[in-house]
Amino acid sequence: MNDKIREAEVDSEGNVVGYREVIERPRRRGGFGLGLFLGVLLVAGAILVFAYNQGSFQNAGVQADRATAQAEQSVQQGAEQAGDAAQQAGNRVENATDTPQSQSTENNPG
């Protein structure tokens, strides 16, 4: 992988003075990460195109609308029941507080 090149050092008269080794490293290419990213992107694009051609997005939209309508109806019913329960609780508290006050004023003439 690493290529060693032996270079000769020459003086002005053409005599070899010495040698030195130069190591040339290969240039890095795109790498594994870039290839993996492009592969995943390509597969995801193919899945989207296939789903669009088969109409899966339209069916998903219809199902989402149905689920939203059902959830809205359930929330509305729950809110009505909670409101009724709160009204009943308020009436019970009001009735419970009215009774002791009338008794306490009769017991304490004042």
C-alpha positions in Angstrom: 0.0 0.0 0.0 2.7 2.5 1.0 5.0 3.0 -1.9 8.6 3.8 -1.0 10.6 5.7 -3.5 14.4 6.0 -3.2 15.7 9.3 -4.5 19.4 10.1 -5.0 20.8 13.4 -4.0 23.2 14.8 -6.6 25.6 17.7 -6.3 26.2 20.3 -9.0 28.8 18.1 -10.8 26.5 15.1 -11.0 28.0 13.1 -8.3 25.7 11.1 -6.0 25.9 12.5 -2.5 23.3 10.4 -0.7 20.0 8.7 -0.9 16.7 9.3 0.8 13.5 7.4 0.9 10.2 9.2 0.2 7.0 7.5 1.2 4.0 8.3 -0.9 0.6 7.6 0.6 -2.3 6.9 -1.7 -5.0 9.5 -1.9 -8.1 8.8 0.1 -11.3 8.4 -1.9 -14.9 8.9 -0.8 -14.8 6.2 1.8 -17.2 3.8 3.3 -19.5 6.3 5.0 -20.3 8.2 1.8 -21.1 5.0 -0.1 -23.3 3.8 2.7 -25.2 7.2 2.8 -25.8 7.1 -0.9 -26.9 3.5 -0.7 -29.4 4.3 2.0 -30.6 7.3 0.1 -31.1 5.3 -3.0 -33.1 2.6 -1.2 -35.3 5.1 0.6 -36.0 6.9 -2.7 -37.0 3.6 -4.4 -39.4 2.7 -1.5 -41.0 6.2 -1.8 -41.5 5.8 -5.5 -42.9 2.3 -5.2 -45.3 3.4 -2.4 -46.5 6.4 -4.5 -47.1 4.2 -7.5 -49.1 1.7 -5.5 -51.3 4.4 -3.9 -50.2 3.7 -0.3 -50.0 7.4 0.5 -53.7 7.9 -0.5 -54.8 5.0 1.7 -52.7 6.2 4.6 -54.4 9.6 4.3 -57.9 8.1 4.4 -57.0 6.0 7.4 -55.5 9.0 9.2 -58.6 11.0 8.6 -60.8 8.2 10.0 -58.6 7.9 13.1 -58.7 11.7 13.6 -62.5 11.7 13.4 -62.8 8.8 15.9 -60.4 10.5 18.3 -62.2 13.8 18.0 -65.5 12.1 18.8 -64.0 10.2 21.8 -62.5 13.4 23.1 -65.8 15.3 22.8 -67.7 12.5 24.6 -65.1 12.5 27.3 -65.3 16.2 27.7 -69.1 16.1 28.0 -68.9 13.3 30.7 -66.2 15.3 32.6 -68.4 18.4 32.5 -71.4 16.5 33.8 -69.3 14.9 36.5 -68.0 18.3 37.5 -71.6 19.8 37.6 -72.8 16.9 39.8 -69.8 17.3 42.1 -70.5 21.0 42.4 -74.1 20.4 43.2 -73.1 17.8 45.9 -70.7 20.3 47.5 -73.3 23.0 47.4 -75.9 20.8 49.1 -73.4 19.6 51.7 -72.3 23.1 52.6 -75.9 24.4 52.8 -77.0 21.9 55.5 -74.3 22.6 58.1 -74.6 26.3 57.9 -78.3 26.3 58.6 -77.7 24.0 61.6 -74.9 26.1 63.0 -77.0 29.2 63.0 -79.8 27.5 64.8 -77.4 26.2 67.5 -75.7 29.5 68.0 -78.2 32.2 68.6 -76.2 35.1 68.4 
